[in-house]
């Protein structure tokens, strides 16, 4: 086997939660470990989406466990030979240690003496520090009746879009409001708002850019690229009711944990969630891994549930979008339906068997 094929062979792959470099939030990404690097991808719509970054492993150091995050005890850290840090969270201690062992084995096979010239630092620069910016406050300012972005109608390829704005309008506004010092910084901030779901792309140009570009390039500083506020931000002043989870539900012994994709009930999109299966009493809870909140986003009793594997050929009934493969369905005793996708067929069957034991 030649060197290129050896370096490109997959040693391990799966979901990890990564802390952002620009904005210090947490995002689920699909990681692929190769002999000399780790690649990570966005995972949307039931499939692996565009490549978001690469972590070079030559000269890299791994710290496992990394205990600086009180609410995230399953984090490990990678520090590259250019001192860039990556903070990654696994779904369980076993999975974290397995990742650390695989990465450590790969590091031992790499030349430790190779060097990469450091990137010149810009000390004293007043460049944008997005981790110090409250994105919710930015969106609130954009909505301001007096000083916010003006909504208008635009025509693109014979289609009319209302209550929207162009990419260049957003960049102009961010610079004018001194939320960014340069247009490049404004594009970075706007891209982050887009990636966080605060803004959404509409029309052909902006949608294509968001689908195919890297984070820093997915927002277009262009008068013909159209954007709007995301649906969730159009209704101001609304308060979401809090869901309480009883202590009894969370008292059972954890039998299984893992990242799975779940179809939403109201908005039929697919999101990666951390699922936790407990017994005595048997409950299945799911958490939003991007949040530090330790309370479940949802869950249900497994008593009387029906769980079944869905056919991999075509899109099953009840499933929205072109989502195929490794799907299963849970019907609760109250006849509520959950559509879930596992990363692999083996994981799907493991989850089905684990759930059946609690029903």
SULZI-V799130 format. One record per pair of residues at least 6 apart in sequence whose C-alpha atoms are under 6 Angstrom apart, sorted by the first residue. I is the first residue (numbers start at 1). GAP is how many residues later the second one is. If there is no record, write none. Layout:
i:I gap:GAP
i:I gap:GAP
This chain:
i:7 gap:28
i:8 gap:26
i:9 gap:25
i:10 gap:23
i:10 gap:24
i:11 gap:22
i:11 gap:23
i:12 gap:21
i:13 gap:18
i:13 gap:19
i:14 gap:16
i:14 gap:17
i:15 gap:14
i:15 gap:15
i:16 gap:12
i:16 gap:13
i:16 gap:73
i:16 gap:74
i:17 gap:10
i:17 gap:11
i:17 gap:71
i:17 gap:72
i:18 gap:8
i:18 gap:9
i:18 gap:69
i:18 gap:70
i:19 gap:6
i:19 gap:7
i:19 gap:68
i:22 gap:108
i:23 gap:107
i:23 gap:108
i:24 gap:107
i:26 gap:264
i:27 gap:263
i:29 gap:12
i:29 gap:13
i:30 gap:10
i:30 gap:11
i:31 gap:8
i:31 gap:9
i:32 gap:6
i:32 gap:7
i:35 gap:71
i:36 gap:21
i:37 gap:18
i:37 gap:19
i:37 gap:20
i:38 gap:16
i:38 gap:17
i:39 gap:14
i:39 gap:15
i:40 gap:12
i:40 gap:13
i:41 gap:9
i:41 gap:10
i:41 gap:11
i:42 gap:7
i:42 gap:8
i:43 gap:6
i:45 gap:225
i:46 gap:277
i:52 gap:162
i:59 gap:22
i:59 gap:53
i:60 gap:19
i:60 gap:20
i:60 gap:21
i:61 gap:17
i:61 gap:18
i:62 gap:15
i:62 gap:16
i:63 gap:13
i:63 gap:14
i:64 gap:12
i:65 gap:11
i:66 gap:9
i:66 gap:10
i:74 gap:15
i:74 gap:16
i:75 gap:13
i:75 gap:14
i:76 gap:11
i:76 gap:12
i:77 gap:9
i:77 gap:10
i:78 gap:7
i:78 gap:8
i:79 gap:6
i:82 gap:36
i:90 gap:6
i:91 gap:167
i:141 gap:7
i:142 gap:6
i:142 gap:7
i:151 gap:12
i:151 gap:13
i:151 gap:14
i:152 gap:11
i:152 gap:12
i:153 gap:8
i:153 gap:9
i:153 gap:10
i:154 gap:6
i:154 gap:7
i:164 gap:63
i:164 gap:64
i:165 gap:61
i:165 gap:62
i:166 gap:57
i:166 gap:59
i:166 gap:60
i:166 gap:61
i:167 gap:53
i:167 gap:54
i:167 gap:55
i:167 gap:56
i:167 gap:58
i:168 gap:53
i:168 gap:54
i:168 gap:55
i:171 gap:15
i:174 gap:6
i:174 gap:12
i:175 gap:6
i:180 gap:6
i:188 gap:28
i:191 gap:28
i:193 gap:6
i:194 gap:6
i:198 gap:32
i:199 gap:29
i:199 gap:30
i:199 gap:31
i:200 gap:27
i:200 gap:28
i:200 gap:30
i:201 gap:6
i:201 gap:26
i:202 gap:24
i:202 gap:25
i:205 gap:20
i:206 gap:19
i:209 gap:9
i:210 gap:8
i:252 gap:26
i:252 gap:27
i:252 gap:28
i:252 gap:29
i:253 gap:25
i:253 gap:26
i:254 gap:23
i:254 gap:24
i:255 gap:22
i:255 gap:23
i:256 gap:20
i:256 gap:21
i:257 gap:18
i:257 gap:19
i:258 gap:16
i:258 gap:17
i:259 gap:14
i:259 gap:15
i:260 gap:12
i:260 gap:13
i:260 gap:81
i:260 gap:82
i:261 gap:10
i:261 gap:11
i:261 gap:12
i:261 gap:79
i:261 gap:80
i:262 gap:8
i:262 gap:9
i:262 gap:78
i:263 gap:6
i:263 gap:7
i:263 gap:76
i:273 gap:13
i:273 gap:14
i:273 gap:15
i:274 gap:12
i:274 gap:13
i:275 gap:10
i:275 gap:11
i:276 gap:8
i:276 gap:9
i:277 gap:7
i:282 gap:20
i:282 gap:76
i:283 gap:17
i:283 gap:18
i:283 gap:19
i:284 gap:15
i:284 gap:16
i:285 gap:13
i:285 gap:14
i:286 gap:10
i:286 gap:11
i:286 gap:12
i:286 gap:13
i:287 gap:9
i:287 gap:10
i:302 gap:57
i:303 gap:56
i:304 gap:29
i:304 gap:55
i:305 gap:26
i:305 gap:27
i:305 gap:28
i:305 gap:54
i:306 gap:24
i:306 gap:25
i:307 gap:22
i:307 gap:23
i:308 gap:20
i:308 gap:21
i:309 gap:19
i:310 gap:17
i:310 gap:18
i:312 gap:12
i:312 gap:13
i:315 gap:9
i:326 gap:15
i:326 gap:16
i:326 gap:19
i:326 gap:22
i:327 gap:13
i:327 gap:14
i:328 gap:12
i:329 gap:9
i:329 gap:10
i:330 gap:7
i:330 gap:8
i:331 gap:6
i:342 gap:6
